[in-house]
Amino acid sequence: MGTPSRPALGRDIAVGLAVFGLYLLVDTLHSPERRVAADRNARGLFELERWLHADVELSLNRWLAGREWLATLANYEYAFTYILTAFVLLFWMYFRRPADYPRARDSFLLLNVLAIACFAVYPVTPPRLLPDLGFVDTVVAGGTWGSWGTPLVDGSNQLAAVPSLHVGWALWVSVVLARIAGGVTVQVLSALHVLVTVYVIMATANHFILDAVVAVGFVVISVLLVDRWYARPPVVGPADAFFLHVENAGVPQQVGGMVVLHPRPDGGPTADEVRALVRAELAHLPRFRQRLHRAGRWRRARWVGADIDWAWHVTERTLETPSAPAYSGGRGDSSTTGAGIAGLVGELAAEPLPRDRPLWRLVLVRDPAAGVVGVLLLLHHTVADGTGTVIQALRLLRPSVDLFGGESGGQAAASREKRGGRRRRGPGRAARMAATATGFAQLATDARPAGRLPGGSTRRTFAAVSLDLETVRAVAHSHQARVTDVLLAVMVTTLHRLRPEWAEPLHGRLRVAVPLMVREPSSAAEGNLTAAVLTDVPFTAASPGALLADIRTRGARLHSGTRALASHFVMSTGLRVLPEPTVGWFARSVYGGRFFHAIVSNMAGPDRDLTFANVPIAQVFPILPSAPGVPLVAGVLSWRGVLGIGLSADPAVLDAAAFAAELPRVLAELDAAAAVADPGPAVRSGE
């Protein structure tokens, strides 16, 4: 799970200034009639206190007024300590307790907004401004600098006695500290500050005791309302709900991975071992314990707590029929695993996950003929994107791996090497806004593709293949390209060789959607933090090398980041302002064969040996969902120097197994051509 990110401090300061401006606006309501009403309200409170025998203010005030030095201290306490304690606590929490800061900030803001509303509708004069009641104004008598009633704050709202914000702020500080600080000393000092503040507001004749009582109620209401707000089930954001709507169009949206293991001598791991492993990690996998709840067509879906049906979520299957080879190991070895597991992946991925339970399942598949065990983890795309799924899956593997840290490999490692081993700081707010605006202008030029593919079906089959990462990097090096460019060239060449007749309806151009990660290292694993960038690739009989050269020249579209930022802004922010039915219409309209013809997603994975349930992992292949009318989806995951490629294809128009078998041959052609070419500058990023 990521470390909580801090809110924008400038934004919070601006909101605070706006609330203060609201306070000043209420002060402009001052008029002779309002002063009469405030005096009347103050005398009414005083008479109520006398009736309740709670009118202690007058005696406290007279006693303090006779002790000049103590009165001066009380005036300073009244003027400054409530401000200092509240703002010191807020700034300390912002930098040291970012996870607790938003809730504290919101309750503080609500407390002040409610108090200002009370000032506006129920003005009350402080006792010190009612000399006929016998009170002594200790500030005027002592000339205390900076306190209420002195020239420094003479413009402050003099008719805002109910509630006492001095008591309200002091009590709010005490409540927040009680939640985040367990030390007895801190609690005692905080309680003493509240008691001293209550005494001072009465003894200096700034408030009645009932002003403090009302302040207590305002603090309680503010804290409880904010707690209730934060306790609401988390809403499914538009970027996540997008895939719920896509699935409603008839194409299941499941993302996950297939891990291939060579079983232990005793046949393990067992389903019970796997259940125990998942159960031990549930605290770090919140979506594994939640299901979707939608109150109505116009309401956003929310994540609510749900029980786990272990007999359904973690299951075991044994393949009965002999299994033919379907995909081979990487690095040129001859190890193979059975087609049965790949067939089962296609079968399971075609079954929509029921929405009355947590949207995940894990299947242990035994293939006796091939002598392997497959572990299939499937999550609904609304739970996480491909990278988020990898992060969550890593929770189940040993040893622990930080995908963004020094142990992750593939593209991330190459990128870090180019940066000198340091994480590059992201662009500032202004640069990000400018890049997003540029991206919008670029997206506006991305019209629909010139052609469309023939109609297919909603069925999907799965196949997998491993490519040697060093070979792919060597090819990229020779062409001054990127790993993603090489993958695109290999896949589009393969597709043209298998289905050359598509060139005519496509008018020689295949549009590929390439998801790019916009996930920060501090981000939680849940949710979709990717943005798809569309790129047109020539769909001709050109050699793989010529196609790669063409793709490389178009690389700025994929790697500049501006389109990705604009696309992500639309998904994560722009869709929030639309009603849910409109979000559904948007998802079904833009995500599919009318706008692109294939999906190729390249993700980073760990560059080390890992185990699952104490069994070494031999191979890993990603599983990505398709889009309506899109016949080919390729998920690529770097793992231990191997690119594991999981392919999802529409069997009505494309043979997934044949496609997988052709990919290594096309890569070998590129590698052979690269061996006789000048190497050129080093490969750029492995992205």
MIFI-654377 format. One record per residue (C-alpha): residue number from 1; x, y, z. Coordinates in steps of 0.5 Angstrom, whole numbers, padded with zeros to 4 digits. Example, Ala and Ser with C-alpha at 12.3 -4.5 7.8 and 13.67 -1.06 7.14 Angstrom:
% residues 2
> 1,0025,-0009,0016;
> 2,0027,-0002,0014;
***
This chain:
% residues 687
> 1,0000,0000,0000;
> 2,0003,0007,-0002;
> 3,0004,0012,0003;
> 4,-0001,0017,0004;
> 5,0000,0023,0000;
> 6,-0001,0030,0003;
> 7,-0006,0035,0000;
> 8,-0004,0041,-0004;
> 9,-0002,0046,0002;
> 10,-0003,0052,-0002;
> 11,-0011,0050,-0004;
> 12,-0012,0049,0004;
> 13,-0009,0056,0006;
> 14,-0014,0059,0000;
> 15,-0020,0055,0003;
> 16,-0018,0058,0010;
> 17,-0017,0065,0008;
> 18,-0024,0064,0004;
> 19,-0027,0062,0011;
> 20,-0024,0068,0014;
> 21,-0027,0072,0009;
> 22,-0034,0069,0010;
> 23,-0032,0071,0018;
> 24,-0031,0079,0015;
> 25,-0037,0079,0011;
> 26,-0041,0077,0017;
> 27,-0038,0083,0021;
> 28,-0040,0088,0015;
> 29,-0047,0086,0017;
> 30,-0046,0091,0023;
> 31,-0052,0096,0024;
> 32,-0055,0100,0030;
> 33,-0061,0095,0030;
> 34,-0056,0089,0030;
> 35,-0053,0092,0036;
> 36,-0059,0092,0039;
> 37,-0061,0085,0038;
> 38,-0054,0083,0040;
> 39,-0055,0087,0047;
> 40,-0062,0084,0048;
> 41,-0059,0077,0046;
> 42,-0053,0078,0051;
> 43,-0058,0080,0057;
> 44,-0063,0074,0055;
> 45,-0057,0069,0056;
> 46,-0055,0073,0063;
> 47,-0062,0072,0066;
> 48,-0062,0065,0064;
> 49,-0056,0064,0067;
> 50,-0058,0067,0074;
> 51,-0065,0063,0073;
> 52,-0060,0057,0073;
> 53,-0056,0059,0078;
> 54,-0050,0059,0074;
> 55,-0048,0066,0073;
> 56,-0041,0066,0076;
> 57,-0038,0071,0071;
> 58,-0039,0077,0075;
> 59,-0035,0074,0081;
> 60,-0029,0071,0077;
> 61,-0029,0078,0073;
> 62,-0028,0082,0079;
> 63,-0023,0078,0082;
> 64,-0019,0078,0076;
> 65,-0020,0085,0075;
> 66,-0016,0087,0082;
> 67,-0010,0083,0080;
> 68,-0007,0087,0075;
> 69,-0001,0082,0073;
> 70,-0006,0076,0073;
> 71,-0011,0080,0068;
> 72,-0005,0082,0063;
> 73,-0003,0074,0063;
> 74,-0010,0072,0062;
> 75,-0011,0078,0056;
> 76,-0005,0075,0053;
> 77,-0008,0068,0054;
> 78,-0014,0070,0051;
> 79,-0011,0073,0045;
> 80,-0006,0068,0042;
> 81,-0006,0061,0045;
> 82,-0012,0058,0042;
> 83,-0009,0061,0035;
> 84,-0002,0058,0036;
> 85,-0005,0051,0039;
> 86,-0010,0050,0033;
> 87,-0005,0052,0027;
> 88,0001,0049,0030;
> 89,-0003,0042,0031;
> 90,-0005,0043,0024;
> 91,0001,0044,0021;
> 92,0005,0039,0025;
> 93,-0001,0034,0022;
> 94,0000,0036,0015;
> 95,0008,0034,0015;
> 96,0008,0029,0020;
> 97,0001,0025,0020;
> 98,-0001,0026,0013;
> 99,-0006,0020,0014;
> 100,-0010,0024,0020;
> 101,-0009,0031,0017;
> 102,-0015,0031,0012;
> 103,-0020,0029,0017;
> 104,-0018,0034,0022;
> 105,-0018,0040,0017;
> 106,-0025,0038,0015;
> 107,-0027,0038,0022;
> 108,-0024,0045,0024;
> 109,-0027,0048,0018;
> 110,-0034,0046,0019;
> 111,-0033,0048,0026;
> 112,-0031,0055,0024;
> 113,-0037,0055,0018;
> 114,-0042,0053,0023;
> 115,-0040,0058,0028;
> 116,-0040,0064,0023;
> 117,-0047,0062,0021;
> 118,-0049,0062,0028;
> 119,-0046,0069,0029;
> 120,-0050,0071,0023;
> 121,-0056,0069,0025;
> 122,-0056,0070,0033;
> 123,-0051,0076,0034;
> 124,-0049,0076,0042;
> 125,-0045,0082,0045;
> 126,-0040,0080,0050;
> 127,-0041,0082,0057;
> 128,-0035,0087,0057;
> 129,-0039,0091,0052;
> 130,-0045,0091,0057;
> 131,-0042,0096,0063;
> 132,-0049,0096,0066;
> 133,-0049,0089,0068;
> 134,-0042,0091,0072;
> 135,-0037,0087,0068;
> 136,-0030,0090,0068;
> 137,-0026,0090,0061;
> 138,-0020,0088,0063;
> 139,-0017,0089,0056;
> 140,-0018,0096,0056;
> 141,-0016,0097,0064;
> 142,-0010,0094,0063;
> 143,-0008,0096,0055;
> 144,-0006,0089,0053;
> 145,-0003,0089,0046;
> 146,-0006,0085,0041;
> 147,-0012,0083,0045;
> 148,-0019,0083,0043;
> 149,-0021,0091,0045;
> 150,-0015,0094,0043;
> 151,-0013,0098,0037;
> 152,-0010,0092,0033;
> 153,-0016,0088,0033;
> 154,-0021,0093,0034;
> 155,-0024,0091,0027;
> 156,-0026,0084,0029;
> 157,-0033,0082,0030;
> 158,-0035,0085,0037;
> 159,-0042,0081,0036;
> 160,-0039,0074,0036;
> 161,-0040,0071,0043;
> 162,-0044,0065,0041;
> 163,-0041,0060,0041;
> 164,-0034,0062,0044;
> 165,-0029,0060,0038;
> 166,-0023,0060,0044;
> 167,-0026,0055,0047;
> 168,-0028,0051,0041;
> 169,-0021,0051,0038;
> 170,-0018,0049,0045;
> 171,-0023,0044,0045;
> 172,-0022,0041,0038;
> 173,-0015,0041,0039;
> 174,-0016,0037,0045;
> 175,-0020,0032,0042;
> 176,-0016,0031,0036;
> 177,-0010,0030,0040;
> 178,-0014,0025,0044;
> 179,-0014,0021,0038;
> 180,-0007,0021,0035;
> 181,-0003,0022,0041;
> 182,-0003,0017,0047;
> 183,0002,0020,0052;
> 184,-0001,0022,0058;
> 185,0003,0028,0059;
> 186,0000,0031,0052;
> 187,-0007,0029,0054;
> 188,-0007,0033,0061;
> 189,-0003,0039,0058;
> 190,-0009,0039,0053;
> 191,-0014,0039,0058;
> 192,-0011,0044,0062;
> 193,-0011,0049,0056;
> 194,-0018,0048,0055;
> 195,-0020,0049,0063;
> 196,-0016,0055,0063;
> 197,-0019,0058,0057;
> 198,-0026,0057,0060;
> 199,-0024,0061,0066;
> 200,-0020,0066,0062;
> 201,-0026,0068,0057;
> 202,-0031,0069,0063;
> 203,-0026,0072,0068;
> 204,-0024,0077,0062;
> 205,-0031,0079,0061;
> 206,-0031,0076,0054;
> 207,-0036,0071,0054;
> 208,-0042,0068,0059;
> 209,-0041,0061,0061;
> 210,-0047,0059,0056;
> 211,-0042,0061,0050;
> 212,-0037,0056,0052;
> 213,-0043,0050,0053;
> 214,-0045,0052,0046;
> 215,-0038,0052,0043;
> 216,-0038,0044,0046;
> 217,-0044,0043,0042;
> 218,-0041,0046,0036;
> 219,-0035,0042,0037;
> 220,-0038,0035,0038;
> 221,-0043,0036,0032;
> 222,-0037,0038,0027;
> 223,-0033,0032,0029;
> 224,-0039,0027,0029;
> 225,-0041,0030,0022;
> 226,-0034,0029,0019;
> 227,-0033,0022,0022;
> 228,-0039,0020,0019;
> 229,-0037,0023,0012;
> 230,-0031,0019,0012;
> 231,-0034,0013,0015;
> 232,-0038,0013,0008;
> 233,-0036,0007,0004;
> 234,-0031,0009,-0001;
> 235,-0034,0011,-0008;
> 236,-0032,0008,-0014;
> 237,-0029,0013,-0018;
> 238,-0031,0015,-0026;
> 239,-0024,0012,-0028;
> 240,-0026,0005,-0025;
> 241,-0033,0005,-0026;
> 242,-0032,0006,-0033;
> 243,-0030,-0001,-0034;
> 244,-0037,-0003,-0031;
> 245,-0040,0000,-0036;
> 246,-0036,-0003,-0041;
> 247,-0037,-0010,-0038;
> 248,-0045,-0008,-0039;
> 249,-0043,-0008,-0047;
> 250,-0042,-0015,-0046;
> 251,-0035,-0016,-0046;
> 252,-0032,-0018,-0039;
> 253,-0027,-0014,-0036;
> 254,-0022,-0018,-0032;
> 255,-0015,-0017,-0031;
> 256,-0010,-0021,-0027;
> 257,-0004,-0026,-0028;
> 258,-0002,-0033,-0029;
> 259,0003,-0036,-0025;
> 260,0006,-0043,-0027;
> 261,0009,-0047,-0022;
> 262,0013,-0054,-0022;
> 263,0010,-0057,-0016;
> 264,0013,-0060,-0010;
> 265,0014,-0067,-0009;
> 266,0008,-0068,-0005;
> 267,0004,-0064,-0010;
> 268,0004,-0058,-0007;
> 269,0001,-0052,-0006;
> 270,-0005,-0054,-0004;
> 271,-0012,-0050,-0004;
> 272,-0012,-0049,0004;
> 273,-0005,-0047,0003;
> 274,-0007,-0042,-0002;
> 275,-0013,-0040,0002;
> 276,-0008,-0039,0009;
> 277,-0004,-0034,0005;
> 278,-0009,-0030,0002;
> 279,-0012,-0029,0009;
> 280,-0006,-0027,0012;
> 281,-0005,-0021,0007;
> 282,-0013,-0019,0007;
> 283,-0011,-0013,0012;
> 284,-0007,-0010,0006;
> 285,-0012,-0012,0000;
> 286,-0018,-0008,0002;
> 287,-0022,-0009,-0005;
> 288,-0021,-0017,-0003;
> 289,-0026,-0015,0003;
> 290,-0031,-0011,-0001;
> 291,-0037,-0011,-0006;
> 292,-0040,-0006,-0010;
> 293,-0047,-0003,-0008;
> 294,-0051,0002,-0012;
> 295,-0057,0005,-0010;
> 296,-0060,0007,-0016;
> 297,-0058,0008,-0024;
> 298,-0056,0015,-0022;
> 299,-0052,0014,-0016;
> 300,-0045,0012,-0016;
> 301,-0043,0005,-0014;
> 302,-0039,0005,-0007;
> 303,-0035,-0001,-0004;
> 304,-0038,-0004,0002;
> 305,-0036,-0009,0007;
> 306,-0037,-0016,0005;
> 307,-0036,-0023,0007;
> 308,-0031,-0028,0003;
> 309,-0034,-0034,0001;
> 310,-0027,-0038,0001;
> 311,-0030,-0044,-0003;
> 312,-0032,-0040,-0009;
> 313,-0026,-0035,-0008;
> 314,-0020,-0040,-0008;
> 315,-0022,-0046,-0012;
> 316,-0018,-0052,-0015;
> 317,-0018,-0055,-0021;
> 318,-0015,-0061,-0024;
> 319,-0015,-0062,-0032;
> 320,-0017,-0069,-0034;
> 321,-0015,-0069,-0042;
> 322,-0008,-0069,-0044;
> 323,-0005,-0062,-0045;
> 324,-0001,-0060,-0052;
> 325,0004,-0055,-0051;
> 326,0001,-0048,-0052;
> 327,0007,-0043,-0050;
> 328,0014,-0044,-0048;
> 329,0019,-0042,-0043;
> 330,0024,-0036,-0044;
> 331,0031,-0035,-0046;
> 332,0030,-0040,-0051;
> 333,0029,-0046,-0047;
> 334,0025,-0052,-0049;
> 335,0020,-0052,-0043;
> 336,0013,-0052,-0044;
> 337,0007,-0052,-0041;
> 338,0000,-0055,-0043;
> 339,-0005,-0052,-0047;
> 340,-0011,-0054,-0042;
> 341,-0009,-0048,-0037;
> 342,-0009,-0043,-0043;
> 343,-0016,-0046,-0045;
> 344,-0018,-0045,-0037;
> 345,-0016,-0038,-0037;
> 346,-0020,-0036,-0043;
> 347,-0026,-0040,-0040;
> 348,-0025,-0036,-0033;
> 349,-0024,-0029,-0036;
> 350,-0030,-0030,-0040;
> 351,-0035,-0031,-0034;
> 352,-0037,-0024,-0031;
> 353,-0035,-0024,-0024;
> 354,-0042,-0024,-0020;
> 355,-0042,-0017,-0017;
> 356,-0046,-0019,-0010;
> 357,-0039,-0021,-0007;
> 358,-0032,-0019,-0008;
> 359,-0029,-0018,-0015;
> 360,-0024,-0023,-0015;
> 361,-0022,-0030,-0015;
> 362,-0016,-0035,-0015;
> 363,-0016,-0041,-0018;
> 364,-0011,-0047,-0017;
> 365,-0010,-0051,-0024;
> 366,-0006,-0058,-0024;
> 367,-0004,-0060,-0031;
> 368,-0001,-0067,-0029;
> 369,0000,-0068,-0037;
> 370,0005,-0062,-0037;
> 371,0007,-0063,-0030;
> 372,0006,-0056,-0028;
> 373,0001,-0052,-0023;
> 374,-0002,-0046,-0025;
> 375,-0005,-0040,-0021;
> 376,-0010,-0036,-0024;
> 377,-0011,-0029,-0020;
> 378,-0017,-0025,-0023;
> 379,-0019,-0018,-0021;
> 380,-0025,-0014,-0024;
> 381,-0022,-0008,-0028;
> 382,-0026,-0003,-0023;
> 383,-0021,-0006,-0017;
> 384,-0015,-0004,-0021;
> 385,-0011,-0003,-0027;
> 386,-0005,-0008,-0030;
> 387,0000,-0005,-0025;
> 388,-0004,-0004,-0019;
> 389,-0006,-0012,-0020;
> 390,0001,-0013,-0020;
> 391,0002,-0009,-0014;
> 392,-0003,-0013,-0010;
> 393,-0001,-0020,-0013;
> 394,0006,-0018,-0010;
> 395,0003,-0019,-0003;
> 396,0002,-0026,-0004;
> 397,0009,-0027,-0007;
> 398,0016,-0028,-0003;
> 399,0020,-0025,-0001;
> 400,0017,-0018,-0001;
> 401,0018,-0014,-0007;
> 402,0017,-0006,-0008;
> 403,0015,-0005,-0015;
> 404,0018,0002,-0015;
> 405,0024,0001,-0011;
> 406,0031,-0002,-0012;
> 407,0029,-0009,-0013;
> 408,0024,-0008,-0019;
> 409,0026,-0010,-0026;
> 410,0024,-0009,-0033;
> 411,0022,-0002,-0036;
> 412,0023,0001,-0029;
> 413,0030,-0001,-0028;
> 414,0032,0001,-0035;
> 415,0029,0008,-0033;
> 416,0032,0009,-0027;
> 417,0039,0007,-0029;
> 418,0038,0012,-0035;
> 419,0037,0017,-0029;
> 420,0043,0015,-0025;
> 421,0039,0011,-0020;
> 422,0035,0016,-0017;
> 423,0028,0017,-0018;
> 424,0026,0023,-0022;
> 425,0022,0029,-0019;
> 426,0015,0030,-0023;
> 427,0013,0036,-0026;
> 428,0011,0042,-0022;
> 429,0003,0044,-0022;
> 430,0004,0049,-0028;
> 431,0008,0045,-0032;
> 432,0003,0039,-0031;
> 433,-0003,0044,-0033;
> 434,0001,0046,-0039;
> 435,0002,0039,-0041;
> 436,-0005,0037,-0040;
> 437,-0007,0043,-0044;
> 438,-0002,0041,-0050;
> 439,-0005,0034,-0049;
> 440,-0012,0036,-0050;
> 441,-0010,0040,-0057;
> 442,-0007,0033,-0059;
> 443,-0013,0029,-0057;
> 444,-0017,0033,-0061;
> 445,-0013,0031,-0068;
> 446,-0014,0024,-0066;
> 447,-0020,0023,-0071;
> 448,-0023,0016,-0072;
> 449,-0019,0011,-0075;
> 450,-0020,0011,-0083;
> 451,-0022,0004,-0083;
> 452,-0025,-0002,-0078;
> 453,-0024,-0009,-0078;
> 454,-0030,-0014,-0080;
> 455,-0035,-0016,-0074;
> 456,-0033,-0021,-0070;
> 457,-0036,-0024,-0063;
> 458,-0035,-0023,-0056;
> 459,-0032,-0029,-0054;
> 460,-0024,-0029,-0053;
> 461,-0019,-0035,-0052;
> 462,-0012,-0034,-0049;
> 463,-0005,-0036,-0051;
> 464,0002,-0034,-0048;
> 465,0009,-0034,-0050;
> 466,0015,-0032,-0047;
> 467,0021,-0027,-0050;
> 468,0028,-0026,-0048;
> 469,0028,-0019,-0045;
> 470,0035,-0018,-0047;
> 471,0034,-0020,-0054;
> 472,0028,-0015,-0055;
> 473,0033,-0009,-0051;
> 474,0039,-0011,-0056;
> 475,0034,-0010,-0062;
> 476,0031,-0004,-0059;
> 477,0039,-0001,-0058;
> 478,0040,-0003,-0065;
> 479,0034,0002,-0068;
> 480,0035,0007,-0062;
> 481,0028,0005,-0060;
> 482,0024,0003,-0054;
> 483,0022,-0004,-0052;
> 484,0015,-0002,-0053;
> 485,0017,0000,-0060;
> 486,0020,-0007,-0061;
> 487,0014,-0010,-0058;
> 488,0009,-0006,-0063;
> 489,0013,-0008,-0069;
> 490,0013,-0015,-0067;
> 491,0006,-0016,-0066;
> 492,0003,-0012,-0072;
> 493,0008,-0016,-0077;
> 494,0005,-0022,-0074;
> 495,-0002,-0020,-0074;
> 496,-0001,-0018,-0082;
> 497,0002,-0024,-0083;
> 498,-0004,-0028,-0080;
> 499,-0009,-0023,-0083;
> 500,-0006,-0020,-0089;
> 501,-0013,-0019,-0092;
> 502,-0015,-0014,-0086;
> 503,-0010,-0009,-0090;
> 504,-0016,-0007,-0094;
> 505,-0021,-0005,-0089;
> 506,-0016,-0002,-0085;
> 507,-0014,0003,-0091;
> 508,-0007,0000,-0089;
> 509,-0007,0003,-0082;
> 510,-0008,-0001,-0075;
> 511,-0009,0004,-0069;
> 512,-0007,0001,-0063;
> 513,-0009,0003,-0056;
> 514,-0002,0003,-0051;
> 515,-0004,0004,-0044;
> 516,0001,0009,-0040;
> 517,0002,0009,-0033;
> 518,0001,0015,-0029;
> 519,0001,0012,-0022;
> 520,0006,0015,-0017;
> 521,0010,0011,-0012;
> 522,0006,0013,-0006;
> 523,-0001,0011,-0010;
> 524,-0005,0006,-0007;
> 525,-0005,-0001,-0011;
> 526,-0013,0000,-0012;
> 527,-0016,0004,-0018;
> 528,-0014,0005,-0025;
> 529,-0009,0010,-0026;
> 530,-0007,0009,-0033;
> 531,-0008,0013,-0039;
> 532,-0009,0010,-0046;
> 533,-0005,0013,-0052;
> 534,-0007,0012,-0059;
> 535,-0002,0011,-0064;
> 536,-0003,0009,-0072;
> 537,0002,0003,-0074;
> 538,0003,0002,-0082;
> 539,-0001,-0005,-0083;
> 540,0003,-0007,-0089;
> 541,0008,-0012,-0092;
> 542,0014,-0008,-0090;
> 543,0019,-0012,-0086;
> 544,0019,-0012,-0079;
> 545,0026,-0007,-0079;
> 546,0022,-0002,-0083;
> 547,0016,-0002,-0079;
> 548,0020,-0001,-0073;
> 549,0024,0005,-0076;
> 550,0017,0008,-0078;
> 551,0014,0006,-0070;
> 552,0020,0010,-0067;
> 553,0019,0016,-0071;
> 554,0012,0016,-0069;
> 555,0015,0015,-0062;
> 556,0014,0022,-0059;
> 557,0006,0021,-0059;
> 558,0007,0015,-0054;
> 559,0013,0018,-0050;
> 560,0012,0025,-0049;
> 561,0007,0024,-0044;
> 562,0002,0030,-0046;
> 563,-0003,0026,-0049;
> 564,-0003,0021,-0043;
> 565,-0004,0027,-0038;
> 566,-0010,0029,-0042;
> 567,-0013,0022,-0042;
> 568,-0012,0021,-0035;
> 569,-0015,0028,-0033;
> 570,-0021,0026,-0037;
> 571,-0022,0019,-0034;
> 572,-0021,0021,-0027;
> 573,-0023,0029,-0026;
> 574,-0027,0030,-0033;
> 575,-0032,0025,-0032;
> 576,-0034,0027,-0025;
> 577,-0038,0032,-0027;
> 578,-0042,0028,-0031;
> 579,-0048,0024,-0029;
> 580,-0047,0016,-0028;
> 581,-0052,0015,-0034;
> 582,-0048,0019,-0038;
> 583,-0041,0016,-0036;
> 584,-0044,0010,-0038;
> 585,-0046,0012,-0045;
> 586,-0039,0015,-0046;
> 587,-0035,0009,-0044;
> 588,-0039,0005,-0049;
> 589,-0038,0010,-0054;
> 590,-0031,0011,-0054;
> 591,-0028,0004,-0052;
> 592,-0028,-0001,-0057;
> 593,-0027,-0002,-0064;
> 594,-0030,0004,-0067;
> 595,-0023,0008,-0064;
> 596,-0018,0003,-0064;
> 597,-0016,-0004,-0067;
> 598,-0012,-0007,-0061;
> 599,-0009,-0006,-0054;
> 600,-0002,-0007,-0052;
> 601,0000,-0006,-0045;
> 602,0007,-0006,-0043;
> 603,0009,-0007,-0035;
> 604,0014,-0007,-0031;
> 605,0015,-0013,-0026;
> 606,0021,-0016,-0021;
> 607,0027,-0018,-0023;
> 608,0029,-0023,-0018;
> 609,0027,-0030,-0017;
> 610,0020,-0031,-0013;
> 611,0016,-0036,-0009;
> 612,0008,-0037,-0009;
> 613,0006,-0041,-0003;
> 614,0014,-0043,-0002;
> 615,0014,-0046,-0009;
> 616,0019,-0043,-0014;
> 617,0015,-0039,-0020;
> 618,0017,-0041,-0027;
> 619,0013,-0037,-0031;
> 620,0009,-0031,-0031;
> 621,0004,-0028,-0036;
> 622,-0001,-0022,-0035;
> 623,-0008,-0023,-0037;
> 624,-0012,-0017,-0039;
> 625,-0019,-0016,-0042;
> 626,-0021,-0014,-0049;
> 627,-0026,-0008,-0051;
> 628,-0032,-0009,-0055;
> 629,-0030,-0010,-0063;
> 630,-0023,-0011,-0061;
> 631,-0020,-0018,-0063;
> 632,-0013,-0017,-0060;
> 633,-0010,-0015,-0053;
> 634,-0003,-0017,-0051;
> 635,-0001,-0016,-0044;
> 636,0007,-0016,-0043;
> 637,0010,-0016,-0036;
> 638,0018,-0016,-0035;
> 639,0020,-0022,-0030;
> 640,0027,-0024,-0029;
> 641,0029,-0022,-0035;
> 642,0023,-0025,-0039;
> 643,0018,-0022,-0042;
> 644,0011,-0026,-0041;
> 645,0006,-0024,-0046;
> 646,-0001,-0026,-0045;
> 647,-0006,-0026,-0051;
> 648,-0013,-0025,-0051;
> 649,-0016,-0026,-0058;
> 650,-0023,-0026,-0061;
> 651,-0023,-0034,-0064;
> 652,-0028,-0032,-0069;
> 653,-0023,-0027,-0073;
> 654,-0016,-0029,-0070;
> 655,-0012,-0036,-0068;
> 656,-0009,-0034,-0061;
> 657,-0004,-0040,-0061;
> 658,-0002,-0039,-0068;
> 659,-0001,-0031,-0066;
> 660,0003,-0033,-0060;
> 661,0007,-0038,-0064;
> 662,0009,-0033,-0069;
> 663,0012,-0028,-0065;
> 664,0019,-0031,-0063;
> 665,0020,-0032,-0070;
> 666,0019,-0025,-0072;
> 667,0023,-0023,-0066;
> 668,0029,-0027,-0069;
> 669,0028,-0024,-0076;
> 670,0029,-0017,-0072;
> 671,0035,-0020,-0068;
> 672,0038,-0023,-0074;
> 673,0038,-0016,-0078;
> 674,0040,-0012,-0072;
> 675,0047,-0017,-0071;
> 676,0049,-0014,-0078;
> 677,0047,-0007,-0077;
> 678,0051,-0002,-0073;
> 679,0049,-0001,-0066;
> 680,0048,0006,-0065;
> 681,0047,0010,-0059;
> 682,0044,0006,-0053;
> 683,0037,0004,-0052;
> 684,0033,0010,-0049;
> 685,0028,0008,-0044;
> 686,0026,0000,-0043;
> 687,0019,0003,-0043;
***
